[in-house]
Amino acid sequence: MLNVDPVDRDKEGRWIVVADGDENAGSLLAGYLVHQRFRAYPTRRGTEALRIARAHPLGLAVVDVVLEDMAGRDLIRLLRGLVPELPVVMTSGDVRPEVEVEARQLGLVQYLHKPFDFRRLEAVAARTLATRPSREVTP
């Protein structure tokens, strides 16, 4: 797990789960977010992302289309079962339009093609966490 700076940009202490089947990409992204003073946790597996969602208040999920143990769209549905209004950013290296169209039907706040500008994701995270109240996990 990454070391989180005690001065958080999100005053409510919410976490950003970064689920990406590519361990290096997920760790790099989560590391950038931590450096920008967000609480971020990287994982390659959807099952671990769900465990994080049950253990920590989530403010945002960044989910890749492909994970180690499930499809990103399936993880989004499962996360929304726990936190119905959870904002989600989906990432993908796949530039086919049909992949993006299917993903956008899940009600994303943003869809980003890899490689993407980390500052753009930082802006989305800051805006999302600033405008959405904290939500508890639905039992």
C-alpha positions as CSV (number, residue, x, y, z in Angstrom):
1,M,0.0,0.0,0.0
2,L,1.2,3.5,-0.7
3,N,2.1,5.9,2.1
4,V,-0.5,8.5,2.2
5,D,0.4,12.1,3.2
6,P,-1.6,13.1,6.3
7,V,-2.7,16.4,4.7
8,D,-5.4,15.3,2.3
9,R,-7.0,17.3,-0.4
10,D,-10.3,15.7,0.4
11,K,-11.4,17.0,3.8
12,E,-13.8,14.0,4.3
13,G,-10.9,11.5,4.0
14,R,-12.4,9.6,1.1
15,W,-10.3,7.2,-0.9
16,I,-9.8,6.8,-4.6
17,V,-9.5,3.2,-5.7
18,V,-7.4,2.7,-8.8
19,A,-8.2,-0.7,-10.4
20,D,-6.0,-1.4,-13.4
21,G,-5.0,-4.9,-14.8
22,D,-1.6,-3.4,-15.6
23,E,0.1,-3.2,-12.2
24,N,2.7,-0.6,-13.3
25,A,0.0,1.7,-14.8
26,G,-2.2,1.4,-11.7
27,S,0.7,2.0,-9.3
28,L,2.0,5.0,-11.3
29,L,-1.5,6.6,-11.4
30,A,-2.2,6.0,-7.7
31,G,1.3,7.3,-6.8
32,Y,0.6,10.4,-8.8
33,L,-2.7,11.0,-7.0
34,V,-1.0,10.4,-3.6
35,H,1.7,12.9,-4.6
36,Q,-1.1,15.3,-5.3
37,R,-2.4,14.7,-1.7
38,F,-5.3,12.3,-2.5
39,R,-5.8,9.0,-0.7
40,A,-5.3,6.5,-3.5
41,Y,-5.0,2.7,-3.5
42,P,-3.9,0.7,-6.5
43,T,-5.0,-2.8,-7.3
44,R,-5.1,-5.2,-10.3
45,R,-8.1,-7.1,-9.1
46,G,-11.7,-6.2,-8.9
47,T,-12.2,-8.4,-5.8
48,E,-9.6,-6.3,-3.9
49,A,-11.2,-3.1,-5.1
50,L,-14.5,-4.3,-3.6
51,R,-12.7,-5.1,-0.3
52,I,-11.3,-1.6,-0.3
53,A,-14.8,-0.1,-0.9
54,R,-16.1,-2.0,2.1
55,A,-13.2,-0.9,4.3
56,H,-12.8,2.8,3.4
57,P,-15.2,5.6,2.3
58,L,-14.8,6.0,-1.4
59,G,-15.0,9.2,-3.2
60,L,-14.0,8.0,-6.7
61,A,-13.1,4.9,-8.6
62,V,-10.7,4.8,-11.5
63,V,-11.3,1.6,-13.3
64,D,-9.6,0.2,-16.4
65,V,-11.6,-1.8,-18.9
66,V,-9.5,-4.9,-18.2
67,L,-8.7,-6.2,-14.8
68,E,-6.9,-9.3,-13.7
69,D,-10.0,-11.1,-12.4
70,M,-13.0,-9.4,-14.1
71,A,-14.0,-6.9,-16.6
72,G,-13.9,-3.2,-15.5
73,R,-17.6,-2.8,-16.3
74,D,-18.5,-5.7,-14.0
75,L,-16.5,-4.1,-11.2
76,I,-18.3,-0.8,-11.7
77,R,-21.7,-2.5,-11.4
78,L,-20.5,-4.3,-8.2
79,L,-19.1,-1.0,-6.7
80,R,-22.3,0.8,-7.5
81,G,-24.1,-2.0,-5.6
82,L,-22.1,-0.9,-2.5
83,V,-22.0,2.8,-3.2
84,P,-24.9,3.6,-5.6
85,E,-23.8,7.2,-6.6
86,L,-20.0,6.4,-6.7
87,P,-18.4,8.6,-9.4
88,V,-16.3,6.5,-11.8
89,V,-13.6,7.3,-14.3
90,M,-12.9,4.6,-16.8
91,T,-9.5,4.2,-18.5
92,S,-8.5,2.1,-21.5
93,G,-5.8,1.7,-24.0
94,D,-8.4,0.4,-26.5
95,V,-9.4,3.2,-28.8
96,R,-12.2,1.5,-30.6
97,P,-15.4,3.7,-30.4
98,E,-17.6,0.8,-29.4
99,V,-15.6,0.2,-26.2
100,E,-16.1,3.8,-25.2
101,V,-19.8,3.8,-26.1
102,E,-20.4,0.7,-23.9
103,A,-18.4,2.2,-21.1
104,R,-20.2,5.5,-21.2
105,Q,-23.5,3.7,-20.7
106,L,-22.4,3.0,-17.2
107,G,-22.8,6.6,-16.2
108,L,-19.1,7.7,-15.9
109,V,-17.9,11.1,-14.9
110,Q,-15.0,10.7,-17.4
111,Y,-13.6,8.2,-20.0
112,L,-9.9,8.6,-20.6
113,H,-7.8,6.9,-23.3
114,K,-4.3,5.8,-22.4
115,P,-1.9,7.3,-22.3
116,F,-3.6,10.3,-20.7
117,D,-2.5,13.5,-19.0
118,F,-2.4,12.9,-15.3
119,R,-3.2,16.5,-14.6
120,R,-6.5,16.0,-16.4
121,L,-7.3,13.1,-14.0
122,E,-6.2,15.2,-11.1
123,A,-8.6,17.9,-12.1
124,V,-11.5,15.4,-12.5
125,A,-10.7,13.9,-9.0
126,A,-10.5,17.3,-7.3
127,R,-13.8,18.5,-9.0
128,T,-15.6,15.3,-8.2
129,L,-14.5,15.1,-4.6
130,A,-15.3,18.8,-4.0
131,T,-18.8,18.6,-5.4
132,R,-20.1,15.2,-4.2
133,P,-21.0,14.5,-0.6
134,S,-19.6,11.5,1.2
135,R,-21.6,8.2,0.8
136,E,-21.7,5.3,3.1
137,V,-21.5,1.7,1.8
138,T,-24.9,0.1,1.4
139,P,-25.1,-3.0,3.4
